[in-house]
Amino acid sequence: MKLRNYLYALLISLSIVGCKSTKDVQSTSIQNEISTFEKLSNIKNVVTVELKTPTSHFDEFYEIWFEQPIDHNDTSKGSFKQRVLLGFENSNLPVIVELEGYGINSEKAGELTTHYKANEIIIEHRYFNNSRPEEIDWNTLTLENAAKDQNMIIKSIKDAVFPKAKFITTGISKGCQTTMAHRRFFPNAVDASVCYVGPLNYKREDPRVYSFLKTVATQDERDKVMAFQNLCFKNKSALLEKMKAAAIAKNMSWEFGVEKAIEYTILEYSFAFWQWGTSTDDIPSQNASIDAIYKHLIDVVGYGFFEESSVNKLQPYFWAALTQQGIYGYETAPFKTYLNTEDIYKFDWAFPEGISKTYDLKPMQDIKWFLDTTAEDMLFIYGEYDAWSATAVELNDTSKDREIYKYVKPKGDHTTRIKSFSEDTQQSIYSIIDGWLND
């Protein structure tokens, strides 16, 4: 069946190769039905549709490019093309919509899609990867514009291909933030949402992160993390030379210079340690070699959060974090001896060159109000030890009545998913989702 569907869709695809638009193509369905390919091609804002080799359990798999306004409130600013993937199995089965907070990095079916053998839509976030205009008007990168992108895509595909199916949005980390924002702007656009490990920050440098790092896990484990950071600062000069050598070997640079880069890397260590579930058994001893210290530091933190080429790729993330969605900073007081300051190290340097903007508290506060008062049918997954859980969504007394749920994996990290829980808890989680799909 899958082979037949794939060959049929391929024939349709080949029949329109070279055409700028497929909107005038007449249906030639062997079964006197309009194919999924044609339904997608006939969507108003679809620029191109490409049939791809099916992945996972899907019968058909498509790459779709939508034309979107750069600013939904001012269409005179032009447009950009946004990438979407569709894994099609059956028009009556549920549709899981993966709302990416970044670019699309995988074509594989997600956890919910795999569990339900469902259809899947994956939407790349505006201005990441290839979904960006040649020149970015940074002031148009807002939660509202992104939500309107996603809503247009969801509604268009739903109307064209899945008019009777249930829709569930989902997202991981920043994708969780994206999912929350979409539901805030369009609360009735989908049937439910499942959000993984996403922060809900109340300030640009949310101080709850500092409290978390002082209380997470056990005192002994926290002491080991702090001791390693102190060890790094004691050996800062030697580690700096290692980073300079790595910069030459890997052609790396830092906007604020390599000297500052080693400081930020050491300060980031505690957040990254807990975020990714590193074991204290992996921490080098106090008499470890410089090579061992440097290797562990980079194994945990990496180069990708501060190095210039990586920051350029992540620029949309930093813009969103610094203007609406929040992030964190680094407390320096514990390391005053080495840094000669108690000022918070911030991410102001991560703004695009030549532009900055005051942080707006309202969007995330508005999402909090929505979750506290009118939101319905949402489920949140967190890891207890994940540093981003410092600013996790908090439920109130009315949440259960509105079917808002939160599950926290004991000692879990940022990779926590439904499959991370015990079988009994997994059954509880899926029974909730089953209820939404069968309602």
HELIX and SHEET records of a PDB file:
HELIX    1   1 LYS A    2  SER A   15  1                                  14    
HELIX    2   2 THR A   36  SER A   41  1                                   6    
HELIX    3   3 THR A   75  LYS A   77  5                                   3    
HELIX    4   4 GLU A  111  TYR A  116  1                                   6    
HELIX    5   5 TRP A  138  THR A  140  5                                   3    
HELIX    6   6 LEU A  143  VAL A  161  1                                  19    
HELIX    7   7 LYS A  174  PHE A  185  1                                  12    
HELIX    8   8 ARG A  208  THR A  215  1                                   8    
HELIX    9   9 GLN A  219  LYS A  234  1                                  16    
HELIX   10  10 LYS A  236  LYS A  250  1                                  15    
HELIX   11  11 VAL A  258  GLN A  275  1                                  18    
HELIX   12  12 THR A  280  ASP A  282  5                                   3    
HELIX   13  13 ILE A  290  VAL A  301  1                                  12    
HELIX   14  14 GLU A  308  LYS A  313  1                                   6    
HELIX   15  15 GLN A  315  ALA A  320  1                                   6    
HELIX   16  16 ALA A  321  GLN A  325  3                                   5    
HELIX   17  17 ALA A  333  PHE A  335  5                                   3    
HELIX   18  18 LYS A  336  LEU A  339  1                                   4    
HELIX   19  19 ASP A  348  ALA A  350  5                                   3    
HELIX   20  20 LYS A  362  THR A  373  1                                  12    
HELIX   21  21 ALA A  387  THR A  391  5                                   5    
HELIX   22  22 LYS A  400  ARG A  402  5                                   3    
HELIX   23  23 ILE A  418  SER A  420  5                                   3    
HELIX   24  24 GLU A  423  ASN A  438  1                                  16    
SHEET    1   A 9 VAL A  46  LYS A  52  0                                        
SHEET    2   A 9 GLU A  60  PRO A  69 -1                                        
SHEET    3   A 9 SER A  79  PHE A  88 -1                                        
SHEET    4   A 9 ASN A 119  ILE A 123 -1                                        
SHEET    5   A 9 VAL A  95  LEU A  99  1                                        
SHEET    6   A 9 PHE A 167  ILE A 172  1                                        
SHEET    7   A 9 ALA A 192  TYR A 196  1                                        
SHEET    8   A 9 MET A 378  GLY A 383  1                                        
SHEET    9   A 9 ILE A 404  LYS A 409  1                                        
END                                                                             
